[in-house]
Amino acid sequence: MASRVPAVSEVVEEARRLFEQNFGSRPEVEVCAPGRVNLIGEHTDYNDGFVLPMALALVTVVVGTRDAGRSVTIVTANEDVAEPRRVEFQMPNDGSPLSPGQPGWANYVRGVVQHYRASPLPGFKAVIASTVPLGGGLSSSASLEVAMYTFLQQLQPDDGDPVAKAVACQQAEHTHAGVPCGIMDQLVAVLGRKAHALLIDCRSMEVTPVPLSDPSLVILITNSNVRHSLTGSEYPTRRKQCMEAASVLGKGSLRDATLEELEGARGRMDEVTYSRARHVIQEIQRTVRGSEALKRGSYQEFGKLMVESHNSLRDLYEVSCRELDELVLAALEVDGVFGSRMTGGGFGGCTVTLLQAHAVDRAILHMKTTGRYATGLLLAGSSGAVPRAEGGHRRRPQG
Ligand code: GAF
């Protein structure tokens, strides 16, 4: 059964209502930041490489009001997070640290407060509401960090530098959520543009918008409903393996390495390190080629690169899982599909599929009914338009 993803105005309305219930007044500030889907360029951002994400109409909203004193009170509308859903703390005096604590969701707020780039920050009351699924690989964390940072900018303006803002939010994720992420998610949450993907050079932070306004093209996002978490050891381990490979190659990062150099050094690293580096070096090349292909409207070529990317993430980088692999395979069986791959950090979350608009309903039906995977929510977005959600379907995988 198809249902609509709520419009931003509806999420704001929900947050306003909760604010009034909790604080007895209307909020004075209302901001939002988007989630994202990455079209290609996975696990390349922390290797100084290229990524090609696009902002989604799935958003995190923060509404609130400045407090007369130094106290901070935040309430989340999200029922999936750990209790309590209302948290209070004191805004620290300048320079003193605001340590992470419980519940975990509030650490994104604490982290952003800690790394905010202007002072003094006043106390505040705020409500958070979001349509970005948690653990779905669509960057719910970065959208919360960037929404919170944008909220603070209304209370105490900083210099407005968008890259520095993304970096501050990335630092919040490192220190307060414990995820040593790259810069992709925060940067696209700050700079994302409707109906465009962004080619981001994660070394220079140069951002090039790539138009995605062809009405015959749809980007379909499918949630495996396997919740991923990057706070475990796998993500940091991948980062370390990449650094190790770069150091064997005598490079500052894998961005500077070629496949020939990697082959030449193969005997000097273990097979796993070699495979990780191979994925990264090729994925960086695929991302640059992919953005060129999209600009030319060569969707077949882009789709082929998506499939290569998925296979590499599955076999060399080992961050996919059975449900994601099967969703990709099912998508590729449908006429009108150009390509499909897992998106985001992996270990669960979503797939992204590029296809012709006329094939969307067939693709959704096929992915739901092939029965080789357990899945629930399906989201379809076309060229930056508001996504559609399909909910509640669940099948057991068949042998
Ligand atoms: C997660 C991280 F937060 C990003 O920085 C990026 O590394 C991504 O995984 C993998 O491409 O979303």
Residues whose N, C-alpha, C, O or C-beta is under 5 A from the ligand:
A	BS01	GAF	G41 E42 H43 T44 D45 C181 G182 I183 M184 D185 G344 G345
